[in-house]
Amino acid sequence: MSIKPFLEDIGNAVKGFAMGAANVIPGVSGGTIALITGIFGRIIGALNSLASVSTWRLLFKGRFKEFATAIDGRFLLAVGIGMVLSVFSLAKLMTIVLDKYPVQTWAFFFGMIAASAVYMLAEIKGWKVSYVIWMALGIAFGVILFTVSPATTTDDLWFIFICGAIAICTMILPGVSGSFILLLLGKYEYIMGAISNLNGPVLAAFGLGCVIGLAAFSKVLHWLLERWQQQTMLVLIGFVMGSLIKVWPWSAESLQKAADAAVGPVGPMIVPGIIWIVIGIVAVIILELAGRATKN
C-alpha cells in the first residue's frame, strides 16, 4: 500500500489546522490561508458539489463511494479534522488573553484587520467612480451596523444559529474574517468560551447554523464573485473598514478589563496598544509575502 495518500492527508490536515487558527483570530481569513497553501480552489469546488442536489441524490441512492468522490470527501475530511483540532486548541488561549490582556489583544486584532483591508484594496484593479460608491456603501453599512447594534446581544440558541450561518459564509472568503463577523455580532468571546468549555447546546446550534449557512449561501457567494467580483469585494472591504471602531483597543470596556486584571494600577495603555497594532500589521504583511511567494 502506498504511503503517499496518507502523507497527503497529513499535509491537508496541517493546512486545515492553519485555516482553523486563522478563523479563530479576527482579521485573518481562513480563505486567505487556503489561498496561500494552494487549496482554495479545491475547497470551493468541494463546497459547490456539497450544495448540489444531484450530489446528494448519489448518497440517497446508496452510491456512497461516488458521493465521497463527488464532494472530494477524503480531502474535506482531512482539512476539516485539522480545522476542528485547531479551533478547539486555540479557543481557550483566546479567552485567556482577552480576559488578561484586553487592550493588547484588541490592538493586535485592530492592526491585522486594518492591514488586511489595505491589502484587499490593493487587489482592486481599474478604479472608477462606481467602485468608490460601492466601497462607501460598505463603509456606511459597517458604521451603521455598529452604531445601531446593541452593546450586548442575546445568548438564545436561535441567535447563535444565525451567528453560525452568517460567520461561515465569510470564513471561506479570502480577506474576510469569520471571527470578525462574530465580533460585530457581539458573540466572539461567547463562542470562544463555548468552544473552550465544550458547551454542547451552544456548539450544536452554532454548528447547525454553519452547515445550513454554507449550504444556502456558498453558491450565492460563488455566483457573486464570478459576476461582480470587484463590486462584491469593495463592499466587503468598506464594511471591514467601517466596522474597525468595533475593535478599538482603548475602549472603556477594554481599559476597565485591563484594570481589573492588573495587580497594580494601569495607565491609558497607549504604548502597549500601539506596539501590538504594529505586530498585527507585520503579521499580515508576512502572510501576504508568503502568499505571493507561493503563487510565484
Secondary structure as the mmCIF struct_conf table of DSSP 4:
data_model
#
loop_
_struct_conf.conf_type_id
_struct_conf.id
_struct_conf.beg_label_comp_id
_struct_conf.beg_label_asym_id
_struct_conf.beg_label_seq_id
_struct_conf.end_label_comp_id
_struct_conf.end_label_asym_id
_struct_conf.end_label_seq_id
BEND BEND1 ILE A 3 ILE A 3
HELX_RH_AL_P HELX_RH_AL_P1 LYS A 4 VAL A 24
BEND BEND2 ILE A 25 ILE A 25
TURN_TY1_P TURN_TY1_P1 PRO A 26 GLY A 27
HELX_RH_AL_P HELX_RH_AL_P2 GLY A 30 ILE A 36
TURN_TY1_P TURN_TY1_P2 THR A 37 GLY A 38
HELX_RH_AL_P HELX_RH_AL_P3 PHE A 40 LEU A 50
TURN_TY1_P TURN_TY1_P3 ALA A 51 ALA A 51
HELX_RH_AL_P HELX_RH_AL_P4 VAL A 53 PHE A 60
TURN_TY1_P TURN_TY1_P4 LYS A 61 GLY A 62
HELX_RH_AL_P HELX_RH_AL_P5 PHE A 64 ALA A 70
TURN_TY1_P TURN_TY1_P5 ILE A 71 ASP A 72
HELX_RH_AL_P HELX_RH_AL_P6 GLY A 73 LYS A 100
HELX_RH_AL_P HELX_RH_AL_P7 PRO A 102 ALA A 122
TURN_TY1_P TURN_TY1_P6 GLU A 123 GLU A 123
BEND BEND3 GLY A 126 GLY A 126
HELX_RH_AL_P HELX_RH_AL_P8 VAL A 129 VAL A 148
BEND BEND4 SER A 149 SER A 149
BEND BEND5 ALA A 151 THR A 152
HELX_RH_AL_P HELX_RH_AL_P9 LEU A 157 MET A 171
TURN_TY1_P TURN_TY1_P7 ILE A 172 ILE A 172
BEND BEND6 LEU A 173 LEU A 173
TURN_TY1_P TURN_TY1_P8 PRO A 174 GLY A 175
HELX_RH_AL_P HELX_RH_AL_P10 GLY A 178 LEU A 184
TURN_TY1_P TURN_TY1_P9 LEU A 185 GLY A 186
HELX_RH_AL_P HELX_RH_AL_P11 TYR A 188 SER A 196
TURN_TY1_P TURN_TY1_P10 ASN A 197 LEU A 198
HELX_RH_AL_P HELX_RH_AL_P12 GLY A 200 ARG A 227
BEND BEND7 TRP A 228 TRP A 228
HELX_RH_AL_P HELX_RH_AL_P13 GLN A 229 GLY A 242
TURN_TY1_P TURN_TY1_P11 SER A 243 SER A 243
HELX_RH_3T_P HELX_RH_3T_P1 LEU A 244 VAL A 247
TURN_TY1_P TURN_TY1_P12 PRO A 249 TRP A 250
HELX_RH_AL_P HELX_RH_AL_P14 ALA A 252 ALA A 261
BEND BEND8 VAL A 263 GLY A 264
HELX_RH_AL_P HELX_RH_AL_P15 ILE A 270 LYS A 295
#
